[in-house]
Amino acid sequence: MKNRDNKQIKLGIFLMVFSGVFFAATIIIPFFDLPAKTKVVASTTSFILMEVVFWLGGLLVGKELFTRYKQKLDPRNWFKKKNDTESTSD
């Protein structure tokens, strides 16, 4: 299954990005005027849905694309400078 369908890859990427909506909901839910039990259940459900949707998208895009996009979505890599040339400072 090396040659994946383009629609399948686009759907997978969309799901990986869309999982951010559930992540945002997990952060925002505690600020709503709801009972504590409802907040806990809603936040937990949102967090679980975020993970499921992200990994489902990862399965659709395949190992190579999933690894590449996972690195791009990692906040630790957002502000790193990219070196166009191979230079080592020993």
MARDOKOL-726686 format. One line per field, with one value per residue: residue number from 1; residue in one letter; z, x, y of N, C-alpha, C, O in turn. Coordinates in nm, 4 decimals. Example, Ala and Ser with C-alpha at 12.3 -4.5 7.8 and 13.67 -1.06 7.14 Angstrom:
2
seq: c(1,2)
type: c(A,S)
nzz: c(0.7800,0.7080)
nxx: c(1.3190,1.2850)
nyy: c(-0.5690,-0.2250)
cazz: c(0.7800,0.7140)
caxx: c(1.2300,1.3670)
cayy: c(-0.4500,-0.1060)
czz: c(0.7800,0.7870)
cxx: c(1.3200,1.2900)
cyy: c(-0.3300,0.0030)
ozz: c(0.8465,0.8039)
oxx: c(1.4236,1.3409)
oyy: c(-0.3319,0.1138)
***
This chain:
90
seq: c(1,2,3,4,5,6,7,8,9,10,11,12,13,14,15,16,17,18,19,20,21,22,23,24,25,26,27,28,29,30,31,32,33,34,35,36,37,38,39,40,41,42,43,44,45,46,47,48,49,50,51,52,53,54,55,56,57,58,59,60,61,62,63,64,65,66,67,68,69,70,71,72,73,74,75,76,77,78,79,80,81,82,83,84,85,86,87,88,89,90)
type: c(M,K,N,R,D,N,K,Q,I,K,L,G,I,F,L,M,V,F,S,G,V,F,F,A,A,T,I,I,I,P,F,F,D,L,P,A,K,T,K,V,V,A,S,T,T,S,F,I,L,M,E,V,V,F,W,L,G,G,L,L,V,G,K,E,L,F,T,R,Y,K,Q,K,L,D,P,R,N,W,F,K,K,K,N,D,T,E,S,T,S,D)
nzz: c(0.0000,-0.0768,-0.2528,-0.1795,-0.1899,-0.2990,-0.1915,0.0456,0.1849,0.2085,0.3683,0.5985,0.6783,0.7251,0.9426,1.1328,1.1726,1.2474,1.4952,1.6666,1.7311,1.9238,2.1158,2.1813,2.2854,2.5136,2.6689,2.6952,2.8087,3.1020,3.1731,3.1367,3.2718,3.4330,3.6129,3.8229,3.7818,3.5239,3.3780,3.4123,3.2896,3.0273,2.9500,2.9663,2.7773,2.5481,2.5328,2.4887,2.2446,2.0889,2.0780,1.9535,1.7027,1.6001,1.5819,1.4121,1.1788,1.1403,1.0775,0.8325,0.6652,0.6579,0.7544,0.6796,0.6033,0.8359,1.0355,0.9443,0.9526,1.2208,1.3436,1.2504,1.3784,1.6383,1.9081,2.0105,1.7939,1.6449,1.6503,1.5852,1.4025,1.0612,0.9005,0.5952,0.4864,0.5545,0.8464,1.1079,1.4436,1.6331)
nxx: c(0.0825,0.1911,0.1452,-0.0667,-0.4073,-0.4828,-0.6989,-0.7400,-0.5064,-0.5312,-0.7628,-0.6652,-0.4671,-0.6324,-0.7819,-0.5795,-0.5095,-0.7580,-0.7901,-0.6890,-0.8991,-1.0417,-0.8445,-0.8286,-1.0835,-1.0579,-0.8993,-1.0563,-1.3036,-1.2983,-1.3432,-1.6079,-1.9367,-2.0265,-2.1284,-1.8829,-1.8456,-1.9484,-1.7681,-1.5321,-1.5979,-1.6571,-1.4119,-1.2376,-1.3542,-1.3229,-1.0431,-0.9821,-1.1143,-0.9610,-0.7127,-0.7886,-0.8872,-0.6565,-0.4717,-0.6151,-0.6131,-0.3393,-0.3089,-0.4373,-0.2777,-0.0355,0.2857,0.5201,0.4358,0.2940,0.4923,0.6438,0.4562,0.3862,0.6212,0.6250,0.4027,0.4774,0.5311,0.7859,0.9531,0.8890,1.0250,1.2827,1.5797,1.6290,1.8838,2.0273,2.2598,2.4978,2.6449,2.8674,2.9345,3.1823)
nyy: c(-0.1192,0.1219,0.3334,0.5636,0.6767,1.0041,1.1499,1.0143,1.0738,1.3514,1.3635,1.2408,1.4266,1.6465,1.5460,1.5237,1.7919,1.8916,1.7772,1.9606,2.1276,1.9861,1.9825,2.2550,2.2845,2.1285,2.2915,2.5210,2.4469,2.4297,2.6973,2.7538,2.8137,2.5727,2.2759,2.1130,1.8349,1.7997,1.9539,1.8070,1.5606,1.6486,1.7685,1.5495,1.3777,1.5344,1.5425,1.2724,1.2306,1.4023,1.2701,1.0277,1.1143,1.2372,1.0207,0.8532,1.0031,0.9901,0.7200,0.7146,0.8763,0.7482,0.6091,0.7583,1.0237,1.0854,1.0924,1.3110,1.5281,1.5195,1.6035,1.8660,1.9715,1.9748,2.1831,2.2341,2.2372,2.4586,2.7080,2.6595,2.7138,2.6485,2.4786,2.5220,2.4352,2.1824,2.2158,2.1792,2.2427,2.1737)
cazz: c(0.0000,-0.0778,-0.3250,-0.1153,-0.2621,-0.2620,-0.1044,0.1751,0.2497,0.2460,0.4819,0.7144,0.7210,0.7820,1.0755,1.2246,1.2046,1.3149,1.6349,1.7421,1.7818,2.0498,2.2119,2.2259,2.3705,2.6423,2.7453,2.7160,2.8860,3.2446,3.1944,3.1245,3.3978,3.4393,3.7338,3.8161,3.7237,3.3801,3.3226,3.4108,3.1878,2.8949,2.9207,2.9429,2.6496,2.4437,2.5235,2.4270,2.1039,2.0231,2.0519,1.8577,1.5711,1.5542,1.5425,1.2954,1.0669,1.1200,1.0079,0.6939,0.5839,0.6480,0.8464,0.6363,0.6173,0.9754,1.1071,0.9014,1.0045,1.3669,1.3789,1.2226,1.4745,1.7715,1.9400,2.0376,1.6674,1.5732,1.6438,1.5526,1.2722,0.9680,0.8341,0.4564,0.4597,0.6622,0.9196,1.2435,1.5297,1.7358)
caxx: c(0.0000,0.2825,0.0815,-0.1950,-0.4981,-0.4638,-0.8101,-0.7170,-0.4001,-0.5878,-0.8524,-0.5810,-0.4070,-0.7411,-0.8132,-0.4703,-0.5214,-0.8863,-0.7782,-0.6600,-1.0260,-1.0690,-0.7444,-0.8727,-1.2008,-1.0095,-0.8474,-1.1608,-1.4168,-1.2991,-1.3845,-1.7533,-2.0116,-2.0877,-2.0893,-1.7478,-1.8503,-1.9682,-1.6417,-1.4362,-1.6396,-1.6426,-1.2688,-1.1813,-1.4064,-1.2585,-0.9042,-0.9804,-1.1488,-0.8452,-0.6144,-0.8427,-0.8921,-0.5192,-0.4118,-0.6874,-0.5533,-0.2061,-0.3221,-0.4769,-0.1702,0.0766,0.3965,0.6145,0.3741,0.2581,0.6134,0.6809,0.3614,0.3930,0.7339,0.5878,0.3016,0.5375,0.5695,0.9292,1.0234,0.8361,1.1145,1.4190,1.6271,1.6621,2.0133,2.0245,2.3867,2.5461,2.7576,2.8761,3.0235,3.2349)
cayy: c(0.0000,0.2350,0.4435,0.5935,0.7643,1.1442,1.1900,0.9524,1.1501,1.4816,1.3413,1.2152,1.5536,1.7255,1.4931,1.5570,1.9336,1.9092,1.7352,2.0818,2.1819,1.9164,2.0294,2.3873,2.2635,2.0774,2.4054,2.6218,2.3934,2.4665,2.8352,2.7652,2.8110,2.4404,2.2004,2.0557,1.7010,1.8161,2.0025,1.6962,1.4644,1.7109,1.7846,1.4167,1.3309,1.6134,1.4988,1.1390,1.2500,1.4637,1.1650,0.9311,1.1777,1.2572,0.8935,0.8043,1.0758,0.9334,0.5923,0.7390,0.9340,0.6561,0.6302,0.8617,1.1552,1.1063,1.1322,1.4452,1.6272,1.5182,1.6896,2.0052,2.0137,1.9776,2.3215,2.2448,2.2547,2.5736,2.8226,2.6174,2.7601,2.5416,2.4956,2.4744,2.3675,2.0966,2.2749,2.1278,2.3213,2.0835)
czz: c(0.0000,-0.1477,-0.2675,-0.2014,-0.2093,-0.1688,0.0366,0.2525,0.2942,0.3642,0.6088,0.7686,0.7845,0.9230,1.1768,1.2658,1.2847,1.4610,1.7248,1.7976,1.9155,2.1571,2.2687,2.3186,2.5084,2.7302,2.7822,2.8086,3.0341,3.2730,3.1798,3.2619,3.4027,3.5722,3.7140,3.7506,3.5715,3.3133,3.3095,3.2995,3.0478,2.8567,2.8889,2.8080,2.5340,2.4238,2.4536,2.2789,2.0256,1.9857,1.9447,1.7165,1.5153,1.5046,1.4245,1.1694,1.0359,1.0477,0.8607,0.6086,0.5691,0.7363,0.8067,0.6560,0.7620,1.0558,1.0723,0.9600,1.1565,1.4142,1.3558,1.3230,1.6173,1.8033,1.9685,1.9097,1.5928,1.5531,1.6188,1.4149,1.1873,0.9011,0.6949,0.4220,0.5811,0.7283,1.0615,1.3220,1.6458,1.8316)
cxx: c(0.0862,0.2210,-0.0577,-0.2767,-0.4838,-0.5746,-0.7911,-0.6109,-0.4530,-0.6821,-0.7720,-0.5172,-0.5127,-0.7742,-0.7048,-0.4779,-0.6497,-0.8809,-0.7428,-0.7853,-1.0598,-0.9686,-0.7842,-0.9932,-1.1595,-0.9600,-0.9586,-1.2719,-1.4126,-1.3447,-1.5354,-1.8187,-2.0934,-2.0514,-1.9537,-1.7474,-1.8654,-1.8397,-1.5405,-1.4700,-1.6183,-1.4958,-1.2041,-1.2263,-1.3393,-1.1139,-0.8931,-1.0138,-1.0326,-0.7437,-0.6630,-0.8417,-0.7509,-0.4579,-0.4846,-0.6363,-0.4145,-0.2095,-0.3571,-0.3625,-0.0512,0.1926,0.4859,0.5570,0.3390,0.3785,0.6527,0.5871,0.3598,0.5081,0.7000,0.4860,0.3555,0.5852,0.7185,1.0087,0.9831,0.9386,1.2596,1.4554,1.6640,1.7943,2.0037,2.1516,2.4250,2.6663,2.7547,2.9719,3.0677,3.3236)
cyy: c(0.1245,0.3556,0.4665,0.6888,0.9067,1.1932,1.1352,1.0299,1.2860,1.4688,1.3177,1.3419,1.6426,1.6774,1.5282,1.7038,1.9595,1.8655,1.8539,2.1472,2.1173,1.9562,2.1653,2.3745,2.2139,2.1916,2.5037,2.5737,2.4322,2.6099,2.8558,2.7566,2.6819,2.3754,2.1324,1.9180,1.7077,1.8631,1.8897,1.5970,1.5227,1.7267,1.6505,1.3615,1.4041,1.5696,1.3635,1.1490,1.3108,1.3561,1.0675,0.9898,1.1970,1.1267,0.8306,0.8736,1.0231,0.8006,0.6127,0.7927,0.8406,0.6988,0.7475,1.0015,1.1859,1.1546,1.2750,1.5513,1.6313,1.6069,1.8360,2.0579,2.0204,2.1195,2.3388,2.2711,2.3819,2.6847,2.7841,2.6680,2.6399,2.5741,2.4361,2.3996,2.2842,2.1619,2.2236,2.2162,2.2329,2.1554)
ozz: c(0.0698,-0.1052,-0.3026,-0.2756,-0.0883,-0.0764,0.1350,0.3733,0.4048,0.4522,0.7150,0.8898,0.8861,1.0133,1.2924,1.3823,1.3782,1.5422,1.8458,1.9001,2.0093,2.2752,2.3893,2.4186,2.6089,2.8521,2.8899,2.8811,3.0887,3.3863,3.2078,3.3556,3.3794,3.6367,3.6019,3.6717,3.4991,3.2041,3.2081,3.2244,2.9594,2.7421,2.7952,2.7333,2.4337,2.3103,2.3697,2.1962,1.9102,1.8727,1.8557,1.6216,1.3962,1.3968,1.3442,1.0656,0.9195,0.9657,0.7745,0.4910,0.4745,0.7864,0.8921,0.7173,0.8064,1.1355,1.1604,1.0114,1.2149,1.5138,1.4335,1.3501,1.7075,1.7327,1.9518,1.9165,1.4867,1.4484,1.6303,1.3225,1.2354,0.8508,0.6777,0.3373,0.6945,0.6727,1.1270,1.2719,1.7454,1.9245)
oxx: c(0.0565,0.2431,-0.1535,-0.2222,-0.4739,-0.5476,-0.8226,-0.6245,-0.4233,-0.6818,-0.8069,-0.5133,-0.4867,-0.7927,-0.7342,-0.4551,-0.6500,-0.9603,-0.7644,-0.7794,-1.1016,-1.0026,-0.7748,-1.0033,-1.2191,-0.9770,-0.9549,-1.3294,-1.5177,-1.3814,-1.5854,-1.7628,-2.2143,-1.9545,-1.9155,-1.6579,-1.8025,-1.8061,-1.4717,-1.3822,-1.5672,-1.4591,-1.1250,-1.1462,-1.3032,-1.0670,-0.8054,-0.9498,-1.0089,-0.6949,-0.5870,-0.8003,-0.7281,-0.3986,-0.4222,-0.6185,-0.3758,-0.1224,-0.3121,-0.3518,0.0264,0.1963,0.5235,0.6204,0.3528,0.3669,0.6907,0.6334,0.3344,0.4944,0.7418,0.4834,0.2859,0.6714,0.7716,1.1206,1.0387,0.9388,1.3491,1.3741,1.7223,1.8138,1.9762,2.1505,2.3877,2.7761,2.6505,3.0763,2.9964,3.3765)
oyy: c(0.2215,0.4690,0.3975,0.7705,0.9275,1.2700,1.2023,1.0494,1.3311,1.5549,1.3692,1.3632,1.7071,1.7589,1.5587,1.7363,2.0395,1.9130,1.8483,2.2152,2.1852,1.9630,2.1881,2.4457,2.2526,2.1885,2.5632,2.6550,2.4658,2.6409,2.9648,2.6996,2.6826,2.4154,2.0988,1.8876,1.6305,1.8173,1.8782,1.5545,1.4540,1.7007,1.6397,1.3054,1.3427,1.5605,1.3430,1.0839,1.2750,1.3530,1.0295,0.9232,1.1757,1.1230,0.7612,0.8098,1.0126,0.7718,0.5373,0.7577,0.8547,0.8112,0.8278,1.0875,1.2999,1.2477,1.3521,1.6531,1.7366,1.6779,1.9219,2.1779,2.0670,2.1718,2.4486,2.3221,2.4101,2.7493,2.8677,2.6660,2.5428,2.6847,2.3174,2.3102,2.3143,2.1629,2.2248,2.2582,2.2200,2.0943)
***
